[in-house]
Amino acid sequence: MADNSATASQVPYEVNTDVPQTARIWNYWLGGKDNFDVDREVGDQILEAFPAIVENARASRAFLVRAVRYLAGAAGIRQFLDIGTGLPTANNTHEVAQAVAPECRIVYVDNDPIVLVHARALLTSTPEGATAYIDADLRDPDTILQQAARTLDFTQPIAIMLNGILGHIPDDEQAQSIVKRLLSGVRSGSYLTMNDGTDTSQEVVEAARIWNQSANPTYHLRSRERIARFFDGLELVEPGVVSPPRWRPEPSPSGLVGEVDLACGVGRRP
Ligand SMILES: C[S@@+](CC[C@H](N)C(=O)[O-])C[C@H]1O[C@@H](n2cnc3c(N)ncnc32)[C@H](O)[C@@H]1O
């Protein structure tokens, strides 16, 4: 992968290093280096209240990898719209998809300027495929669909990916309407894959409280049932909406399949 480390001189003025930011805190928990003292400070406070956060972050990325492999493999999808990309890490969407089918085309979307700084690491591609990056906000799905059409062919199925981002939209009605607008823009046979935090333990609820005191944007846990409603009208891929380690697990040496405070799923637009 291309070098993705930003030096201080490359950090644009829009990047606020005084306020902890979601992409950078997530990067910290995943063991990345693209974060600042403010991010590590709140990241550590949350770690203390909720030590399983690191396991949650890893389980979440592992789900993303299995879901993309499934979509590019068994489901035959060749186009991905990954909204809320995050900072480049191991196994980015285009790497996983193009390892299965080199002709896959991927559009990444994020609204954090630091992700934009690192986007060049995401913009590598096989010669047969393509990757692109859009600096846009999930709350403006029309702009996302319009700009994605420069790279993706909307007459063909597209997998819309919303991993760890809908929790940043507190209102269920607004979040539902965004998901519906995105799905209405893609053709039958397209997919939605998503994954988000659930209010399933006292520790994770405390972690969200700490997060919302200082980090940007705020993050709101939902019950598994509320998360499952984002798939209304879609054909859920087995095993449905579950804790990520239970979604089509690959054999592991320990054989353990655990619960984490997340819910994920993949659904097909009929
Ligand atoms: C927790 S990270 C998840 C990263 C990646 N999807 C993953 O699963 O590892 C959430 C990402 O969503 C982005 N994000 C949050 N709110 C957003 C919005 N309204 N529009 C676009 N991106 C947003 C953040 O900048 C961050 O990169």
Ligand as a Chemical Component Dictionary entry (heavy atoms), coordinates in Angstrom:
data_LIG
# 
_chem_comp.id                   LIG 
_chem_comp.type                 NON-POLYMER 
_chem_comp.pdbx_formal_charge   0 
_chem_comp.three_letter_code    LIG 
# 
loop_
_chem_comp_atom.comp_id 
_chem_comp_atom.atom_id 
_chem_comp_atom.alt_atom_id 
_chem_comp_atom.type_symbol 
_chem_comp_atom.charge 
_chem_comp_atom.model_Cartn_x 
_chem_comp_atom.model_Cartn_y 
_chem_comp_atom.model_Cartn_z 
_chem_comp_atom.pdbx_ordinal 
LIG C1  C1  C 0  -15.957 4.773  13.160 1  
LIG S1  S1  S 1  -15.310 5.308  11.609 2  
LIG C2  C2  C 0  -15.631 3.850  10.629 3  
LIG C3  C3  C 0  -14.615 3.637  9.526  4  
LIG C4  C4  C 0  -14.843 2.408  8.633  5  
LIG N1  N1  N 0  -16.113 2.473  7.934  6  
LIG C5  C5  C 0  -14.778 1.119  9.423  7  
LIG O1  O1  O 0  -15.808 0.448  9.558  8  
LIG O2  O2  O -1 -13.701 0.764  9.910  9  
LIG C6  C6  C 0  -16.593 6.431  11.018 10 
LIG C7  C7  C 0  -16.205 7.240  9.785  11 
LIG O3  O3  O 0  -17.379 7.939  9.329  12 
LIG C8  C8  C 0  -17.022 9.282  9.006  13 
LIG N2  N2  N 0  -18.231 10.112 9.178  14 
LIG C9  C9  C 0  -18.903 10.383 10.323 15 
LIG N3  N3  N 0  -19.988 11.150 10.068 16 
LIG C10 C10 C 0  -19.996 11.372 8.726  17 
LIG C11 C11 C 0  -20.870 12.075 7.847  18 
LIG N4  N4  N 0  -21.945 12.719 8.302  19 
LIG N5  N5  N 0  -20.595 12.089 6.528  20 
LIG C12 C12 C 0  -19.491 11.434 6.036  21 
LIG N6  N6  N 0  -18.624 10.743 6.816  22 
LIG C13 C13 C 0  -18.870 10.712 8.155  23 
LIG C14 C14 C 0  -15.915 9.647  9.973  24 
LIG O4  O4  O 0  -15.133 10.720 9.496  25 
LIG C15 C15 C 0  -15.149 8.325  10.050 26 
LIG O5  O5  O 0  -14.147 8.254  9.086  27 
# 
loop_
_chem_comp_bond.comp_id 
_chem_comp_bond.atom_id_1 
_chem_comp_bond.atom_id_2 
_chem_comp_bond.value_order 
_chem_comp_bond.pdbx_ordinal 
LIG C1  S1  SING 1  
LIG S1  C2  SING 2  
LIG S1  C6  SING 3  
LIG C2  C3  SING 4  
LIG C3  C4  SING 5  
LIG C4  N1  SING 6  
LIG C4  C5  SING 7  
LIG C5  O1  DOUB 8  
LIG C5  O2  SING 9  
LIG C6  C7  SING 10 
LIG C7  O3  SING 11 
LIG C7  C15 SING 12 
LIG O3  C8  SING 13 
LIG C8  N2  SING 14 
LIG C8  C14 SING 15 
LIG N2  C9  SING 16 
LIG N2  C13 SING 17 
LIG C9  N3  DOUB 18 
LIG N3  C10 SING 19 
LIG C10 C11 SING 20 
LIG C10 C13 DOUB 21 
LIG C11 N4  SING 22 
LIG C11 N5  DOUB 23 
LIG N5  C12 SING 24 
LIG C12 N6  DOUB 25 
LIG N6  C13 SING 26 
LIG C14 O4  SING 27 
LIG C14 C15 SING 28 
LIG C15 O5  SING 29 
# 
